[in-house]
Amino acid sequence: MQLQQLRYFTAVADTRHFTRAAEREHVAQPSLSQQIRSLERELGAELFHRARGHITLTDAGETLLPLARRILADAETARREVQEVAGLRRGRLRLGAPPSLCASLVPDVLRAFHTAYPGVDLLVTEDGSQDLVRALADGALDLALVITPLPLQAPALTTSDLLREELVVVSAPDRPAPVGRRARIRVEDLRGRPLAMFRRGYDLREFTTAACRAAGFEPALTVEGGEMDAVLGFVRAGLGLAVVPSMVAERSGLRVTPFSTPGMHRVVSVAHRGDVSPSRAARELERILREHLAPDGP
């Protein structure tokens, strides 16, 4: 009994059609039929009732199907684990991150990961933390960088703090400084000041709005709805100030004014599903992330 025969058998069982099964397995239909016949001879029982245009499983086929699926799943697990032990020469890693981190931390970390493991395909999803949490829970991501604490219950996720990042105010360098000669700005200083604001559902929008309301006022928005690059462009054009993470601000070319108000920071955590052990690729990426953020890192 060969794994290939079991794959062909399950394909016919799924499609109930020999030609469609052959197309799914990318093999000629006569070859697939021959392998099924060979499997039936070896087992000493027919696996399918073959009526014209109507393929059904025999009792023997019904008995074999769950066993075949289990054997194929075990073989796939063995293949993946051996590949991981072999050194991540091939594979795929699906990472999610907020746009602010995709514009700052993620490119450098992915460059280091790709240098170490060039055979691993990298797929990046850029979204807000709430959407990334849902994608993790649905199995669409292997690992995600999220802003914690999470605003929704995520009992199936395991999170671990990665860094505490200060938030700052950026402004156009060719415009007057937002607080004159003062080195730092308070949240209260944003009252009545035009702000370039991110789209709804964006972590930084929620944080900025909450901070302004806690100080007793609603933020004054001149333009809103953008992603990180768009908001930085609005600020550069003199349309307003913006509250952004310090790593983004350092690369923006804009004037940077830190907050004097305590608590104007965010916590970035790495998250994965709690009911599934992260792959070796995901573990390696997390290791590279932590090394990159270490005091003596890049």
C-alpha positions as CSV (number, residue, x, y, z in Angstrom):
1,M,0.0,0.0,0.0
2,Q,1.5,3.3,-1.1
3,L,0.8,6.9,0.0
4,Q,0.2,7.8,-3.6
5,Q,-2.5,5.2,-3.9
6,L,-4.2,6.5,-0.7
7,R,-4.1,10.1,-2.0
8,Y,-5.7,8.9,-5.3
9,F,-8.3,6.9,-3.3
10,T,-9.3,9.9,-1.1
11,A,-9.4,12.2,-4.2
12,V,-12.0,9.9,-5.8
13,A,-13.9,9.6,-2.5
14,D,-14.0,13.4,-2.2
15,T,-15.0,14.2,-5.9
16,R,-17.0,11.0,-6.6
17,H,-15.5,11.2,-10.1
18,F,-12.3,9.6,-11.5
19,T,-11.6,12.3,-14.1
20,R,-12.0,15.2,-11.6
21,A,-9.9,13.3,-9.0
22,A,-7.2,12.9,-11.6
23,E,-7.3,16.7,-12.4
24,R,-7.0,17.5,-8.7
25,E,-4.0,15.2,-8.3
26,H,-2.4,16.4,-11.6
27,V,-2.2,12.9,-13.0
28,A,-3.6,11.2,-16.1
29,Q,-7.0,9.6,-15.4
30,P,-5.9,6.1,-16.7
31,S,-2.9,6.2,-14.3
32,L,-5.1,7.1,-11.4
33,S,-7.6,4.3,-12.2
34,Q,-4.7,1.8,-12.5
35,Q,-3.4,2.8,-9.1
36,I,-6.9,2.4,-7.5
37,R,-7.2,-1.1,-9.2
38,S,-3.8,-2.1,-7.8
39,L,-4.8,-0.9,-4.3
40,E,-8.1,-2.9,-4.6
41,R,-6.2,-6.1,-5.6
42,E,-3.8,-5.7,-2.7
43,L,-6.6,-5.2,-0.2
44,G,-8.8,-8.0,-1.8
45,A,-11.9,-5.8,-2.0
46,E,-13.5,-3.3,-4.3
47,L,-13.5,0.3,-2.9
48,F,-16.0,1.9,-5.3
49,H,-19.3,1.1,-6.9
50,R,-18.7,2.2,-10.5
51,A,-22.0,3.1,-12.1
52,R,-21.9,5.4,-15.1
53,G,-21.9,8.9,-13.8
54,H,-22.3,7.8,-10.3
55,I,-19.4,6.7,-8.1
56,T,-20.0,5.6,-4.5
57,L,-18.0,4.0,-1.8
58,T,-18.4,0.3,-1.0
59,D,-18.5,-0.9,2.6
60,A,-14.7,-1.6,2.3
61,G,-14.2,1.9,0.9
62,E,-16.1,3.5,3.8
63,T,-13.9,1.5,6.2
64,L,-10.7,2.6,4.5
65,L,-11.5,6.3,4.1
66,P,-10.9,7.5,7.7
67,L,-7.9,5.3,8.0
68,A,-6.4,6.7,4.7
69,R,-7.0,10.3,5.8
70,R,-5.3,9.6,9.1
71,I,-2.3,7.9,7.4
72,L,-1.9,10.8,5.0
73,A,-2.2,13.4,7.8
74,D,0.5,11.6,9.8
75,A,2.7,11.4,6.7
76,E,2.3,15.2,6.2
77,T,3.1,15.9,9.9
78,A,6.2,13.7,9.6
79,R,7.2,15.6,6.4
80,R,6.8,19.0,8.1
81,E,8.7,18.0,11.2
82,V,11.6,16.5,9.2
83,Q,11.8,19.6,7.1
84,E,12.0,21.7,10.2
85,V,14.8,19.6,11.6
86,A,16.5,19.8,8.3
87,G,16.9,23.5,8.8
88,L,13.9,25.4,7.3
89,R,15.1,25.0,3.7
90,R,11.6,25.3,2.5
91,G,8.2,26.3,3.9
92,R,5.9,29.3,4.5
93,L,5.4,31.8,7.3
94,R,2.3,34.0,7.5
95,L,2.9,37.1,9.6
96,G,0.4,39.8,10.6
97,A,1.3,43.2,11.8
98,P,-0.3,46.7,12.2
99,P,0.7,49.2,9.5
100,S,2.8,51.2,11.9
101,L,5.0,48.2,12.5
102,C,5.1,47.3,8.8
103,A,6.5,50.8,8.3
104,S,9.2,50.5,11.0
105,L,10.2,47.2,12.7
106,V,8.9,44.5,10.3
107,P,11.1,45.2,7.2
108,D,14.4,45.0,9.1
109,V,13.3,41.8,10.9
110,L,12.0,40.1,7.7
111,R,15.3,41.0,6.0
112,A,17.2,39.2,8.8
113,F,14.9,36.2,8.6
114,H,15.1,36.0,4.8
115,T,18.9,36.1,5.0
116,A,18.9,33.2,7.4
117,Y,16.1,31.2,5.7
118,P,15.8,32.2,2.1
119,G,13.8,29.1,1.2
120,V,10.9,30.1,3.5
121,D,8.1,32.1,1.7
122,L,7.0,35.1,3.7
123,L,3.4,36.3,3.5
124,V,2.6,39.5,5.4
125,T,-0.9,40.7,6.3
126,E,-1.2,44.4,7.3
127,D,-4.2,45.2,9.5
128,G,-5.4,46.4,12.9
129,S,-5.0,44.3,16.0
130,Q,-8.6,43.3,16.2
131,D,-8.6,42.0,12.6
132,L,-5.3,40.2,13.2
133,V,-6.7,38.5,16.2
134,R,-9.6,37.2,14.2
135,A,-7.2,36.0,11.4
136,L,-5.1,34.1,14.0
137,A,-8.2,32.5,15.5
138,D,-9.3,31.4,12.0
139,G,-5.9,29.9,11.3
140,A,-5.1,32.4,8.5
141,L,-1.9,33.5,10.3
142,D,1.0,31.7,12.0
143,L,2.1,34.7,14.1
144,A,1.0,38.3,14.6
145,L,2.3,41.5,16.2
146,V,-0.6,43.1,18.1
147,I,-1.1,46.0,20.4
148,T,-2.0,44.8,23.9
149,P,-4.1,44.7,26.0
150,L,-6.4,43.5,23.3
151,P,-9.8,45.3,23.2
152,L,-11.7,42.0,22.7
153,Q,-11.6,38.6,24.4
154,A,-9.1,36.2,22.7
155,P,-9.0,33.1,24.9
156,A,-7.6,31.0,22.2
157,L,-4.5,33.2,21.8
158,T,-1.1,33.2,23.6
159,T,0.5,36.6,23.8
160,S,3.9,37.7,25.0
161,D,5.1,41.3,25.4
162,L,7.7,42.3,22.9
163,L,8.4,46.0,23.5
164,R,7.1,49.1,25.1
165,E,7.1,51.9,22.5
166,E,6.7,55.6,23.3
167,L,4.2,57.6,21.3
168,V,5.2,61.1,20.1
169,V,3.7,64.0,18.1
170,V,5.0,64.7,14.6
171,S,4.7,68.0,12.8
172,A,5.9,69.5,9.5
173,P,9.5,70.7,9.9
174,D,8.8,73.9,8.0
175,R,6.0,75.0,10.3
176,P,6.3,76.4,13.8
177,A,7.0,73.9,16.6
178,P,3.7,72.8,18.2
179,V,4.8,74.0,21.7
180,G,7.2,76.7,20.9
181,R,10.5,76.4,22.7
182,R,9.3,73.7,25.1
183,A,10.9,70.3,24.6
184,R,7.8,68.2,25.4
185,I,4.1,68.4,24.8
186,R,1.1,67.5,26.9
187,V,-2.1,65.9,25.8
188,E,-3.9,69.1,26.8
189,D,-1.8,71.0,24.3
190,L,-3.6,69.1,21.5
191,R,-6.9,70.8,22.4
192,G,-8.1,72.7,19.3
193,R,-5.0,71.8,17.3
194,P,-5.6,70.3,13.9
195,L,-4.9,66.6,13.8
196,A,-4.3,64.2,10.8
197,M,-6.1,61.1,11.9
198,F,-6.0,57.4,10.9
199,R,-9.0,55.5,9.7
200,R,-11.5,54.0,12.0
201,G,-10.5,50.7,13.7
202,Y,-6.8,51.8,13.6
203,D,-5.1,51.2,17.0
204,L,-3.5,54.6,17.1
205,R,-6.8,56.4,16.3
206,E,-8.5,54.7,19.2
207,F,-5.6,55.5,21.6
208,T,-5.3,59.2,20.6
209,T,-9.1,59.7,20.8
210,A,-9.2,58.1,24.2
211,A,-6.3,60.2,25.5
212,C,-7.9,63.4,24.3
213,R,-11.2,62.5,25.9
214,A,-9.5,61.6,29.2
215,A,-8.1,65.1,29.1
216,G,-11.6,66.6,28.7
217,F,-11.9,67.4,25.0
218,E,-12.6,65.9,21.5
219,P,-9.8,65.9,19.0
220,A,-10.1,68.4,16.1
221,L,-9.6,66.5,12.9
222,T,-8.6,68.2,9.7
223,V,-8.2,65.1,7.6
224,E,-8.9,61.4,8.5
225,G,-9.1,58.0,7.0
226,G,-5.5,57.3,6.0
227,E,-3.0,54.5,6.7
228,M,0.4,55.3,8.2
229,D,2.1,56.6,5.0
230,A,-0.9,58.7,4.1
231,V,-1.1,60.3,7.6
232,L,2.6,61.1,7.5
233,G,2.1,62.7,4.1
234,F,-0.7,64.8,5.5
235,V,1.5,66.0,8.3
236,R,4.3,66.8,5.9
237,A,1.9,68.9,3.8
238,G,1.1,70.9,6.9
239,L,-2.5,69.6,7.3
240,G,-2.0,68.9,11.0
241,L,-0.2,67.1,13.8
242,A,-0.3,63.3,14.3
243,V,0.4,61.0,17.2
244,V,2.6,58.1,16.0
245,P,5.0,55.5,17.5
246,S,8.6,56.7,18.0
247,M,10.1,54.1,15.6
248,V,7.9,55.5,12.8
249,A,8.7,59.1,13.8
250,E,12.4,58.5,13.7
251,R,12.3,57.5,10.0
252,S,9.7,60.1,8.9
253,G,11.9,63.2,8.4
254,L,9.3,65.1,10.4
255,R,9.7,67.2,13.6
256,V,9.4,64.9,16.6
257,T,8.0,66.2,19.9
258,P,7.8,63.7,22.8
259,F,5.0,63.7,25.4
260,S,5.5,64.8,29.0
261,T,2.3,63.1,29.9
262,P,2.9,59.6,31.6
263,G,1.4,56.7,29.9
264,M,1.7,57.9,26.3
265,H,3.1,54.6,25.1
266,R,1.9,51.3,23.6
267,V,2.8,47.7,24.3
268,V,3.5,45.5,21.2
269,S,3.1,41.8,21.8
270,V,3.7,38.7,19.7
271,A,0.7,36.4,19.5
272,H,-0.2,32.9,18.2
273,R,-2.9,30.4,18.7
274,G,-2.9,28.8,22.1
275,D,-4.2,25.5,20.9
276,V,-1.5,25.0,18.2
277,S,2.2,24.9,18.8
278,P,3.9,27.5,16.6
279,S,6.0,26.2,13.7
280,R,9.7,26.3,13.8
281,A,9.6,29.2,11.3
282,A,7.4,31.2,13.6
283,R,9.6,30.4,16.6
284,E,12.7,31.5,14.6
285,L,11.0,34.8,13.6
286,E,10.1,35.5,17.2
287,R,13.7,34.8,18.2
288,I,15.0,37.2,15.5
289,L,12.5,39.9,16.6
290,R,13.7,39.7,20.2
291,E,17.3,39.8,19.2
292,H,16.6,42.8,17.0
293,L,15.0,44.6,19.9
294,A,17.7,43.6,22.5
295,P,19.7,46.6,23.9
296,D,22.8,45.5,22.0
297,G,20.8,44.6,18.8
298,P,20.7,46.6,15.6
